[in-house]
Amino acid sequence: MIQLQDFKNKLTGIRKALEQQLSHPYLQQFIASPPIDEDKLMMLASLLDSIGVDESRTEKYTVTAMLLQIALDTHELVKVSRPGSSEWDLKERQLTVLAGVYYSGLYYKLLAAAGEIELIDMLASGVKTVNENKIIIYQKEADAIEILMDSVKEVEAALVGKVADFCNAGIWKELAANVLFVKRLIDEERLFLETGNSIVFDGLKKLSFPKMEQGLQSLSREQRKHLISVCERYREFAINSIKKAQTHLPGMNATLNERLESILGQHQSMVNFFVEEG
């Protein structure tokens, strides 16, 4: 119980340090505070804590990697400028771009001040990987489902993976990649079922039904079931890898274990729903 509370306290402290870095009075007047991916935050902190990195560096590495992740996420929020856009829309767009640049600049400033040049280079390489794979997903450049799914995994886990590489923590890299991949596929399937839209399912449709020019909304019931079954097969494979990694990480903190069980439970709920719906 003491260990559980100890890690939770560390995680809370790291989150507060991240929020402090994200706090900018001028930006806060005009744009919403950026969302923090709690799972990436927890995965980074768990990785560093488990291999014995001291508290100060655990906070520094987690905060800087998250600043870079938030910078990437913020750039995705930028809306395309359209004719007739109001002056306010234009200003909001410009400030969102500025916020992304500001967050990525902070990552460099903090690590450079600490002399962590190798980690700066590794995270910069991770950003390149994320951007290259986003292009594959959004421009629908994948010519096989495996390539599409690999790109989704890289987008979700490249930065966490670079921190793991920096720390020579290969098992943690694999665990993080599969956990974040499963979470993203759950989100994409839910989005597809609830709204009929999903960038990942759009890519799956193109690869599974290459002659079909209509959008996802035009899929037949059988076609929808096929795409969902493909998505769930990839999730099942990743989940088996997660369970295998857990057996090699007996000292994993209880907070992360609870979160993993929650994600696996979400997967099973969606599988059950799919079976019941026929």
C-alpha positions as CSV (number, residue, x, y, z in Angstrom):
1,M,0.0,0.0,0.0
2,I,2.9,2.3,0.8
3,Q,4.5,1.6,-2.5
4,L,1.3,2.2,-4.4
5,Q,0.7,5.6,-2.7
6,D,4.4,6.5,-3.2
7,F,4.1,6.0,-7.0
8,K,0.8,7.9,-7.1
9,N,2.4,10.8,-5.3
10,K,5.3,10.8,-7.7
11,L,2.9,10.7,-10.7
12,T,0.9,13.6,-9.2
13,G,4.1,15.6,-8.7
14,I,5.2,15.0,-12.3
15,R,1.8,16.0,-13.7
16,K,1.9,19.2,-11.7
17,A,5.4,20.0,-13.0
18,L,4.1,19.4,-16.6
19,E,1.1,21.6,-16.0
20,Q,3.4,24.3,-14.7
21,Q,5.4,24.2,-17.9
22,L,2.2,24.2,-20.0
23,S,0.9,27.3,-18.2
24,H,1.3,30.4,-20.3
25,P,-0.9,33.4,-19.3
26,Y,-1.3,34.9,-22.8
27,L,-2.1,31.6,-24.5
28,Q,-4.6,30.7,-21.8
29,Q,-6.6,33.8,-22.5
30,F,-7.4,32.6,-26.0
31,I,-7.0,28.8,-26.4
32,A,-7.9,25.9,-24.1
33,S,-5.3,24.1,-22.1
34,P,-3.9,21.2,-24.1
35,P,-5.1,17.7,-23.1
36,I,-2.6,15.5,-21.4
37,D,-2.4,11.8,-22.4
38,E,-2.5,10.2,-19.0
39,D,-1.5,6.8,-20.3
40,K,1.7,8.1,-22.0
41,L,2.5,10.1,-18.8
42,M,2.0,7.0,-16.6
43,M,3.9,4.8,-19.0
44,L,6.9,7.1,-19.0
45,A,6.9,7.6,-15.3
46,S,6.5,3.8,-14.7
47,L,9.3,3.0,-17.1
48,L,11.8,5.4,-15.5
49,D,10.8,4.6,-11.9
50,S,11.0,0.9,-12.4
51,I,14.6,0.9,-13.7
52,G,15.8,3.1,-10.8
53,V,16.2,6.5,-12.5
54,D,16.3,9.1,-9.7
55,E,13.2,11.2,-9.0
56,S,14.6,14.4,-10.5
57,R,15.6,12.9,-13.8
58,T,12.3,10.8,-13.9
59,E,10.4,14.1,-13.7
60,K,12.7,15.8,-16.3
61,Y,12.5,13.1,-18.9
62,T,8.8,12.5,-18.5
63,V,7.9,16.2,-18.6
64,T,10.1,16.9,-21.7
65,A,8.8,13.9,-23.6
66,M,5.3,14.9,-22.8
67,L,5.9,18.5,-23.9
68,L,7.0,17.2,-27.2
69,Q,4.0,14.8,-27.4
70,I,1.6,17.7,-26.6
71,A,3.3,19.9,-29.2
72,L,2.6,17.2,-31.8
73,D,-1.0,16.8,-30.6
74,T,-1.5,20.6,-30.6
75,H,-0.4,20.8,-34.3
76,E,-3.2,18.3,-35.1
77,L,-5.8,20.7,-33.6
78,V,-5.0,23.5,-36.1
79,K,-8.0,24.0,-38.3
80,V,-7.6,24.6,-42.0
81,S,-8.3,28.3,-42.8
82,R,-11.3,28.7,-45.1
83,P,-12.6,31.7,-47.1
84,G,-14.8,33.8,-44.9
85,S,-13.2,32.7,-41.6
86,S,-13.6,35.3,-38.9
87,E,-10.7,37.3,-37.5
88,W,-11.1,35.4,-34.2
89,D,-10.9,32.0,-36.1
90,L,-7.6,33.2,-37.7
91,K,-6.2,34.3,-34.4
92,E,-7.1,31.1,-32.7
93,R,-5.4,29.1,-35.5
94,Q,-2.3,31.2,-35.3
95,L,-2.1,30.9,-31.5
96,T,-2.6,27.1,-31.7
97,V,0.4,26.9,-34.0
98,L,2.3,29.2,-31.7
99,A,1.4,27.0,-28.7
100,G,2.8,23.9,-30.5
101,V,6.0,25.7,-31.3
102,Y,6.3,27.0,-27.7
103,Y,5.8,23.5,-26.2
104,S,8.4,21.9,-28.5
105,G,10.8,24.8,-27.7
106,L,10.4,24.1,-23.9
107,Y,11.4,20.5,-24.4
108,Y,14.7,21.6,-26.0
109,K,15.3,24.3,-23.5
110,L,14.9,22.0,-20.5
111,L,17.0,19.2,-21.8
112,A,19.7,21.5,-23.2
113,A,20.0,23.2,-19.8
114,A,20.5,19.8,-18.2
115,G,23.1,18.8,-20.8
116,E,21.0,15.9,-22.1
117,I,22.1,16.3,-25.7
118,E,21.7,12.6,-26.6
119,L,18.1,12.5,-25.4
120,I,17.4,15.7,-27.4
121,D,18.6,14.0,-30.5
122,M,16.7,10.8,-29.8
123,L,13.4,12.6,-29.2
124,A,13.9,14.7,-32.3
125,S,14.3,11.4,-34.2
126,G,11.0,10.2,-32.6
127,V,9.2,13.4,-33.9
128,K,10.5,12.6,-37.4
129,T,9.1,9.0,-37.0
130,V,5.8,10.3,-35.8
131,N,5.4,12.8,-38.7
132,E,6.5,10.3,-41.4
133,N,3.9,7.8,-40.1
134,K,1.2,10.4,-39.8
135,I,1.6,11.0,-43.5
136,I,1.2,7.3,-44.3
137,I,-2.0,7.2,-42.3
138,Y,-3.6,10.5,-43.4
139,Q,-2.5,10.4,-47.0
140,K,-3.5,6.7,-47.2
141,E,-0.1,5.7,-48.5
142,A,0.0,2.2,-46.9
143,D,-0.2,-0.6,-49.5
144,A,-0.9,-3.3,-46.9
145,I,-2.9,-3.5,-43.6
146,E,0.3,-4.5,-41.7
147,I,2.0,-1.2,-42.8
148,L,-1.0,0.8,-41.8
149,M,-1.1,-0.8,-38.4
150,D,2.6,-0.4,-37.9
151,S,2.2,3.3,-38.7
152,V,-0.6,3.7,-36.1
153,K,1.7,2.0,-33.5
154,E,4.6,4.3,-34.4
155,V,2.5,7.5,-34.1
156,E,1.2,6.4,-30.7
157,A,4.4,5.1,-29.1
158,A,7.5,6.6,-30.9
159,L,8.4,9.2,-28.2
160,V,7.9,6.8,-25.3
161,G,9.9,4.3,-27.3
162,K,12.8,6.7,-27.7
163,V,12.9,7.3,-23.9
164,A,13.0,3.5,-23.5
165,D,15.8,3.2,-26.0
166,F,17.7,6.0,-24.2
167,C,17.4,3.9,-21.0
168,N,18.1,0.5,-22.7
169,A,14.6,-0.7,-21.5
170,G,13.6,-2.9,-24.4
171,I,10.8,-4.7,-22.6
172,W,9.2,-1.4,-21.6
173,K,9.5,-0.2,-25.2
174,E,7.5,-3.2,-26.4
175,L,5.0,-3.0,-23.6
176,A,4.3,0.7,-24.2
177,A,4.0,0.3,-27.9
178,N,1.4,-2.4,-27.6
179,V,-0.6,-0.7,-24.8
180,L,-0.8,2.6,-26.6
181,F,-1.6,0.7,-29.9
182,V,-4.5,-1.2,-28.3
183,K,-5.8,2.0,-26.7
184,R,-5.8,3.8,-30.1
185,L,-7.5,0.9,-31.8
186,I,-10.2,0.9,-29.2
187,D,-10.8,4.6,-29.6
188,E,-10.9,4.3,-33.4
189,E,-13.4,1.4,-33.3
190,R,-15.6,3.3,-30.9
191,L,-15.4,6.4,-33.1
192,F,-16.3,4.2,-36.2
193,L,-19.3,2.6,-34.4
194,E,-20.6,5.8,-32.9
195,T,-20.0,8.3,-35.8
196,G,-19.2,6.3,-38.9
197,N,-15.9,8.1,-39.1
198,S,-12.4,7.0,-38.3
199,I,-9.1,7.7,-40.1
200,V,-7.8,4.2,-39.3
201,F,-11.0,2.5,-40.5
202,D,-10.9,4.7,-43.6
203,G,-7.5,3.3,-44.3
204,L,-8.7,-0.3,-43.6
205,K,-11.6,0.2,-46.0
206,K,-9.3,1.3,-48.8
207,L,-7.0,-1.7,-48.3
208,S,-9.8,-4.2,-47.8
209,F,-12.2,-2.9,-50.5
210,P,-9.9,-1.1,-53.0
211,K,-12.6,-0.8,-55.7
212,M,-15.0,0.9,-53.3
213,E,-14.9,4.7,-53.8
214,Q,-17.7,5.7,-51.4
215,G,-17.0,6.6,-47.8
216,L,-17.3,4.5,-44.6
217,Q,-21.0,5.4,-44.3
218,S,-21.7,3.4,-47.5
219,L,-20.3,0.1,-46.1
220,S,-22.7,-2.8,-45.9
221,R,-23.2,-4.6,-42.6
222,E,-20.9,-7.4,-43.7
223,Q,-18.2,-5.0,-44.8
224,R,-18.4,-3.2,-41.4
225,K,-18.1,-6.5,-39.6
226,H,-15.0,-7.4,-41.7
227,L,-13.2,-4.2,-40.8
228,I,-14.1,-4.5,-37.1
229,S,-12.8,-8.1,-37.1
230,V,-9.5,-7.0,-38.7
231,C,-9.1,-4.3,-36.0
232,E,-9.9,-6.8,-33.2
233,R,-7.4,-9.4,-34.5
234,Y,-4.6,-6.8,-34.3
235,R,-5.7,-5.8,-30.8
236,E,-5.7,-9.5,-29.7
237,F,-2.2,-10.0,-31.0
238,A,-1.0,-6.9,-29.2
239,I,-2.8,-7.9,-26.0
240,N,-1.0,-11.3,-26.0
241,S,2.3,-9.4,-26.2
242,I,1.2,-7.2,-23.3
243,K,0.5,-10.2,-21.2
244,K,3.8,-11.8,-22.1
245,A,5.7,-8.5,-21.2
246,Q,3.9,-8.4,-17.8
247,T,5.4,-11.7,-16.9
248,H,8.8,-10.3,-17.5
249,L,8.1,-7.2,-15.4
250,P,7.1,-8.6,-12.0
251,G,7.9,-5.3,-10.3
252,M,5.5,-3.2,-12.3
253,N,3.7,-0.7,-10.1
254,A,0.1,-1.4,-9.1
255,T,-1.2,1.8,-10.6
256,L,-0.1,0.8,-14.1
257,N,-1.3,-2.7,-13.6
258,E,-4.8,-1.4,-12.7
259,R,-4.7,0.8,-15.9
260,L,-3.7,-2.1,-18.0
261,E,-6.5,-4.3,-16.7
262,S,-8.9,-1.4,-17.5
263,I,-7.7,-1.2,-21.1
264,L,-7.9,-5.0,-21.5
265,G,-11.4,-4.8,-20.1
266,Q,-12.5,-2.2,-22.6
267,H,-11.2,-4.4,-25.4
268,Q,-13.2,-7.4,-24.1
269,S,-16.3,-5.3,-23.7
270,M,-16.1,-4.2,-27.4
271,V,-15.5,-7.8,-28.5
272,N,-18.5,-8.9,-26.5
273,F,-20.6,-6.1,-28.0
274,F,-19.5,-7.1,-31.5
275,V,-20.5,-10.7,-30.9
276,E,-23.9,-9.8,-29.4
277,E,-24.6,-7.5,-32.3
278,G,-23.8,-10.4,-34.7
